[in-house]
């Protein structure tokens, strides 16, 4: 089954445009330096599930 020429041309143009957009897209970083982000480190005794601590109304 042959694809009609206008659709084929449209698909090729979209593929080129998508490829160009991806070439200039920012590359996600996998690593980060500790000084680059502002993290707060904390520890509560006997707490192992910190998501429960964050949801707690007592703290």
Secondary structure by P-SEA (a helix, b strand, c coil): ccccaaaaaaaaaaaaaaaaaaaacbbbbccccccccccccccccccccaaaaaacccc
